[in-house]
Amino acid sequence: MKTETIETIANAGSKTTAGGAVVGAAAWAFLQSNAVGLLGLFIALLGLLVNLHYKRKAHKRYAEEAEKRELRHAARAEMQIAVARQAMELREEARQQKKEEWAARKEYLRVTGRLPTDPPPTDWRGLEELKFPTDEEQDRSDSAQEAQEERDGQ
């Protein structure tokens, strides 16, 4: 049964309990009839039992739904943590590749005197002005670029 149906039945049990109690008290007080009073008392007890039974059933259903919700939330949080870790690992891997690339470029420049993407120089002027970023400058640049990518992604 649906939770709403269970609640409706429990509410009907509450009303039956109240109705039976009123009928029993009224019959006992005004009619001086024990049979009608006992019938009202029986109806009140029956309504109380129905009310208790379906309220207990509704409580169990609510507890099960809360547990399922909690499990779904925990699974979602665990998945988000795993995705965040994977993203951090990928970022670190990319950062390491950039560092290795810059180191290779520096070495290539040191050995050949030109950048890997440059055509063979015909004029050596201007090569003294080439300045490669230090590791700290490159890290700052990477951090700024990652922050910009995160802002663009949101």
Backbone bond lengths (Angstrom), bond angles and torsions (degrees), N, CA, C in turn:
res aa  C-N    CA-C-N  psi(-1)  N-CA   C-N-CA  omega(-1)  CA-C   N-CA-C  phi
1 M - - - 1.447 - - 1.510 109.65 -
2 K 1.308 115.85 150.40 1.449 120.65 176.97 1.521 109.96 -74.63
3 T 1.308 114.74 156.51 1.462 120.05 -179.22 1.521 111.02 -61.52
4 E 1.333 117.09 -37.89 1.467 120.25 -179.58 1.531 111.07 -64.14
5 T 1.344 116.00 -38.95 1.468 120.24 179.03 1.520 110.34 -65.27
6 I 1.315 115.96 -43.06 1.467 120.34 179.24 1.528 110.19 -61.63
7 E 1.327 115.92 -42.16 1.467 119.01 179.34 1.525 110.97 -65.72
8 T 1.322 117.24 -37.96 1.470 120.83 179.16 1.522 110.24 -63.36
9 I 1.339 116.48 -43.79 1.466 120.08 179.02 1.520 110.46 -64.71
10 A 1.337 116.76 -41.21 1.466 120.05 179.12 1.528 110.63 -64.21
11 N 1.317 116.88 -39.09 1.472 119.54 177.46 1.525 111.23 -65.62
12 A 1.335 115.65 -38.85 1.469 119.15 176.45 1.527 110.07 -63.11
13 G 1.342 116.51 -38.33 1.466 120.10 176.50 1.512 111.91 -62.86
14 S 1.338 116.99 -37.86 1.465 120.63 177.52 1.520 110.92 -63.85
15 K 1.342 115.65 -43.47 1.462 119.79 -179.57 1.529 110.77 -67.31
16 T 1.340 115.77 -37.36 1.465 119.47 177.62 1.523 110.34 -64.61
17 T 1.313 116.16 -40.73 1.462 120.35 178.28 1.524 110.43 -60.38
18 A 1.328 115.37 -47.72 1.464 119.37 -179.57 1.525 110.45 -65.38
19 G 1.326 117.45 -42.95 1.466 121.16 179.90 1.516 111.96 -62.99
20 G 1.331 116.39 -43.84 1.458 120.33 178.84 1.513 112.02 -63.89
21 A 1.308 116.74 -38.68 1.464 120.17 178.80 1.525 110.77 -66.49
22 V 1.320 117.00 -41.59 1.469 120.83 179.22 1.528 110.22 -65.04
23 V 1.343 117.13 -45.75 1.467 120.63 179.81 1.523 110.10 -62.43
24 G 1.316 117.17 -44.45 1.465 120.26 -179.98 1.515 112.30 -62.55
25 A 1.329 116.41 -44.66 1.474 119.70 -179.21 1.524 111.07 -67.61
26 A 1.324 115.86 -41.63 1.463 119.47 -179.65 1.524 110.63 -65.60
27 A 1.319 117.85 -43.73 1.465 121.05 -179.98 1.518 110.49 -64.25
28 W 1.303 116.26 -40.91 1.459 120.11 -178.97 1.522 110.48 -66.39
29 A 1.333 116.63 -42.35 1.459 120.61 -175.03 1.528 112.71 -78.90
30 F 1.331 117.60 -44.86 1.461 119.67 -171.84 1.524 113.39 -95.50
31 L 1.290 118.20 -35.29 1.466 120.64 -175.02 1.534 112.46 -94.97
32 Q 1.262 115.50 -15.82 1.460 120.80 -176.75 1.534 110.36 54.18
33 S 1.356 115.44 34.98 1.459 120.53 -179.37 1.521 107.91 -110.60
34 N 1.300 116.16 114.37 1.453 120.57 179.86 1.528 112.27 -67.85
35 A 1.313 117.60 -34.03 1.461 120.99 -177.10 1.531 110.56 -65.08
36 V 1.331 116.33 -45.32 1.465 119.57 179.77 1.525 109.76 -68.63
37 G 1.303 117.43 -38.07 1.461 121.16 177.75 1.519 111.39 -62.82
38 L 1.339 116.08 -43.16 1.466 119.36 178.51 1.531 110.77 -68.02
39 L 1.332 117.57 -35.87 1.460 120.90 176.39 1.539 110.31 -62.64
40 G 1.323 116.69 -42.80 1.470 120.49 177.19 1.520 111.19 -62.96
41 L 1.331 116.56 -41.13 1.459 121.10 177.49 1.526 110.58 -63.90
42 F 1.328 117.99 -40.52 1.464 122.33 178.07 1.535 110.34 -63.42
43 I 1.327 116.58 -43.89 1.477 120.72 178.50 1.528 110.01 -62.69
44 A 1.321 117.09 -41.03 1.467 120.77 179.39 1.522 110.59 -63.32
45 L 1.334 117.47 -44.06 1.467 120.63 178.96 1.528 111.36 -65.25
46 L 1.336 116.28 -41.10 1.458 120.20 178.52 1.533 110.07 -62.30
47 G 1.317 117.81 -44.01 1.470 121.82 177.31 1.513 111.98 -61.96
48 L 1.337 116.32 -39.41 1.462 120.81 178.53 1.528 110.78 -63.59
49 L 1.327 116.66 -43.25 1.467 120.11 179.44 1.533 111.20 -64.09
50 V 1.336 117.33 -43.10 1.466 120.61 177.59 1.525 109.69 -61.55
51 N 1.322 116.26 -44.93 1.452 121.69 179.79 1.533 110.78 -58.64
52 L 1.315 117.77 -49.65 1.465 121.58 -178.92 1.528 111.59 -62.19
53 H 1.331 116.39 -42.99 1.460 120.21 -178.25 1.530 111.12 -61.08
54 Y 1.326 117.04 -49.55 1.456 119.51 -175.51 1.530 113.01 -76.56
55 K 1.304 117.30 -27.77 1.470 119.21 173.51 1.529 109.94 -65.95
56 R 1.336 116.35 -40.89 1.462 120.55 177.84 1.538 110.44 -63.26
57 K 1.316 116.18 -41.60 1.453 120.96 178.19 1.531 110.92 -62.56
58 A 1.323 116.29 -43.45 1.468 120.61 178.98 1.523 110.91 -64.00
59 H 1.331 117.23 -39.37 1.457 120.69 179.11 1.532 110.93 -62.75
60 K 1.338 117.05 -42.57 1.468 120.44 178.12 1.523 110.64 -61.52
61 R 1.330 116.46 -43.12 1.457 120.06 -179.38 1.531 110.50 -64.02
62 Y 1.329 117.12 -43.00 1.464 120.08 177.78 1.526 110.96 -60.98
63 A 1.324 117.33 -41.37 1.467 121.08 179.71 1.527 110.66 -63.61
64 E 1.340 117.42 -41.87 1.458 120.86 178.62 1.531 111.06 -64.30
65 E 1.328 116.57 -43.42 1.465 120.13 179.07 1.521 110.96 -63.36
66 A 1.322 116.95 -39.89 1.467 120.22 179.06 1.527 110.55 -64.80
67 E 1.316 117.04 -39.68 1.466 120.72 178.51 1.528 110.93 -65.28
68 K 1.329 116.92 -42.30 1.471 120.23 177.75 1.521 110.95 -63.04
69 R 1.333 116.09 -42.21 1.461 120.24 178.29 1.528 110.79 -61.22
70 E 1.320 115.48 -42.21 1.465 120.42 -179.73 1.531 110.54 -64.21
71 L 1.324 117.31 -42.07 1.462 120.80 178.65 1.529 111.38 -64.76
72 R 1.337 116.97 -41.44 1.465 119.83 177.78 1.519 110.69 -63.05
73 H 1.330 116.22 -41.81 1.465 120.49 179.12 1.531 110.66 -62.95
74 A 1.336 116.96 -44.17 1.467 120.83 -179.89 1.530 110.48 -63.36
75 A 1.339 117.08 -41.33 1.461 120.39 179.37 1.524 110.67 -64.89
76 R 1.338 116.69 -41.57 1.460 120.40 179.31 1.528 110.46 -64.12
77 A 1.330 116.78 -43.02 1.464 120.19 179.44 1.523 110.86 -64.25
78 E 1.324 116.86 -41.15 1.461 121.19 178.96 1.534 110.40 -62.69
79 M 1.333 116.34 -40.94 1.455 120.54 179.32 1.527 110.61 -65.40
80 Q 1.335 117.32 -41.24 1.461 120.46 179.19 1.527 110.80 -64.23
81 I 1.319 116.92 -38.20 1.469 120.19 178.14 1.516 110.11 -64.99
82 A 1.336 117.31 -42.85 1.462 121.01 179.76 1.526 110.76 -63.16
83 V 1.324 117.35 -41.60 1.465 121.00 178.93 1.527 110.11 -64.96
84 A 1.326 116.80 -41.90 1.471 120.28 179.35 1.525 111.02 -63.47
85 R 1.337 117.04 -41.20 1.468 120.07 177.95 1.522 111.00 -63.30
86 Q 1.318 115.80 -42.57 1.457 119.68 179.95 1.530 110.15 -63.91
87 A 1.328 117.07 -41.02 1.460 120.26 178.38 1.528 110.87 -63.49
88 M 1.328 116.85 -40.69 1.463 120.23 178.38 1.523 110.72 -63.47
89 E 1.329 116.63 -41.59 1.463 120.39 178.88 1.524 110.58 -63.65
90 L 1.335 116.50 -41.83 1.468 119.58 178.78 1.525 111.37 -64.47
91 R 1.339 116.84 -40.89 1.462 120.49 178.13 1.525 110.88 -62.74
92 E 1.324 115.74 -43.93 1.462 119.88 -179.93 1.528 110.46 -64.53
93 E 1.322 116.31 -39.76 1.460 120.42 178.18 1.529 110.53 -63.74
94 A 1.336 116.72 -42.58 1.464 120.53 178.37 1.528 110.73 -64.84
95 R 1.320 116.48 -40.56 1.465 120.68 178.72 1.527 110.36 -62.67
96 Q 1.334 115.95 -42.08 1.459 120.16 179.35 1.532 110.56 -65.24
97 Q 1.334 116.88 -40.18 1.465 119.92 177.98 1.525 110.99 -63.42
98 K 1.335 116.77 -39.61 1.466 119.81 177.72 1.522 110.87 -63.67
99 K 1.337 116.24 -42.11 1.463 119.02 178.74 1.520 110.57 -61.92
100 E 1.325 116.11 -43.62 1.465 119.60 178.99 1.526 110.81 -64.50
101 E 1.320 117.14 -39.04 1.464 120.89 178.45 1.522 110.71 -63.40
102 W 1.345 116.98 -44.14 1.460 120.09 178.56 1.528 111.53 -65.19
103 A 1.310 115.76 -37.30 1.462 118.60 178.09 1.531 109.89 -65.36
104 A 1.333 116.36 -41.16 1.464 119.82 178.61 1.528 110.15 -65.35
105 R 1.341 117.74 -39.52 1.465 120.48 178.29 1.526 111.03 -64.37
106 K 1.335 115.39 -42.47 1.468 118.88 178.80 1.529 110.46 -60.90
107 E 1.327 115.18 -44.47 1.463 119.68 -179.57 1.528 110.79 -64.56
108 Y 1.331 115.96 -42.10 1.462 120.09 179.23 1.524 110.05 -61.96
109 L 1.349 116.14 -42.49 1.454 120.15 178.56 1.522 110.67 -64.68
110 R 1.335 116.58 -40.38 1.458 120.39 -179.70 1.530 110.22 -63.75
111 V 1.327 116.42 -41.73 1.464 119.55 -175.81 1.522 111.43 -77.58
112 T 1.318 117.96 -46.61 1.472 120.68 -173.08 1.514 113.71 -96.56
113 G 1.296 116.67 -24.36 1.457 119.84 -177.99 1.514 112.60 85.94
114 R 1.331 118.70 8.29 1.453 121.26 178.15 1.523 109.06 -143.87
115 L 1.335 115.16 161.71 1.458 120.48 178.62 1.531 110.10 -77.05
116 P 1.338 117.78 154.06 1.458 119.41 -178.14 1.525 113.18 -62.73
117 T 1.316 118.87 -29.15 1.466 120.90 -176.78 1.521 112.10 -91.80
118 D 1.318 117.64 -10.06 1.464 120.80 -178.54 1.524 110.38 -78.30
119 P 1.323 116.30 146.53 1.477 117.98 171.43 1.529 109.02 -70.58
120 P 1.289 117.51 160.96 1.478 118.45 178.74 1.522 110.04 -55.39
121 P 1.316 116.53 129.89 1.464 118.69 -175.09 1.524 112.24 -71.77
122 T 1.312 114.70 139.61 1.456 119.65 171.75 1.518 109.43 -101.04
123 D 1.339 114.88 -23.28 1.448 120.36 179.80 1.527 107.72 -126.21
124 W 1.311 119.43 124.51 1.466 122.57 -176.10 1.527 112.68 -84.51
125 R 1.321 117.51 -4.02 1.460 118.82 -179.12 1.533 108.92 -68.95
126 G 1.274 117.06 142.57 1.455 121.88 177.68 1.521 113.51 97.19
127 L 1.339 118.05 -18.60 1.461 119.43 179.49 1.523 111.68 -69.74
128 E 1.337 117.44 -25.79 1.455 120.06 178.59 1.530 110.38 -67.69
129 E 1.340 116.50 -24.94 1.453 120.67 -177.22 1.521 112.96 -81.69
130 L 1.318 117.11 -12.27 1.457 119.73 179.85 1.526 109.68 -65.68
131 K 1.287 115.36 130.90 1.461 120.26 -179.32 1.517 108.19 -134.31
132 F 1.296 116.65 121.84 1.455 121.33 177.29 1.524 108.77 -91.22
133 P 1.310 116.13 145.78 1.467 118.35 -179.52 1.534 111.04 -68.51
134 T 1.324 114.59 147.41 1.456 118.92 174.46 1.523 108.41 -73.50
135 D 1.325 116.15 170.21 1.469 119.75 179.87 1.529 111.35 -60.76
136 E 1.341 117.02 -39.12 1.458 120.26 179.01 1.527 110.96 -65.05
137 E 1.339 116.37 -42.89 1.465 119.62 178.25 1.521 110.92 -63.91
138 Q 1.325 116.31 -39.80 1.465 119.99 179.30 1.533 110.52 -65.75
139 D 1.344 118.13 -40.71 1.464 121.70 177.78 1.522 110.83 -61.86
140 R 1.354 116.50 -43.09 1.466 119.57 178.01 1.520 110.78 -62.94
141 S 1.315 116.06 -41.55 1.461 120.30 178.98 1.521 110.82 -63.83
142 D 1.344 116.30 -42.34 1.475 120.40 177.94 1.516 111.06 -62.49
143 S 1.338 117.04 -43.24 1.465 121.03 179.98 1.527 110.82 -62.86
144 A 1.306 116.50 -42.39 1.467 120.09 179.29 1.524 110.30 -65.23
145 Q 1.323 116.19 -39.39 1.463 119.87 179.44 1.529 110.95 -66.76
146 E 1.326 117.81 -41.53 1.463 121.32 177.90 1.528 110.96 -64.16
147 A 1.316 117.55 -40.78 1.459 120.87 178.36 1.528 109.94 -62.99
148 Q 1.325 116.41 -40.68 1.466 119.68 178.30 1.530 110.44 -64.98
149 E 1.326 117.55 -40.48 1.476 120.82 178.79 1.512 110.73 -64.69
150 E 1.342 117.78 -39.38 1.453 120.44 177.81 1.527 110.95 -64.50
151 R 1.332 117.32 -41.65 1.466 119.83 177.83 1.519 110.81 -65.00
152 D 1.314 116.62 -39.29 1.468 119.93 178.86 1.524 110.87 -67.62
153 G 1.328 117.33 -34.81 1.465 121.95 -179.71 1.519 112.39 -70.56
154 Q 1.320 117.60 -27.79 1.459 120.05 -178.71 1.472 108.32 -86.82
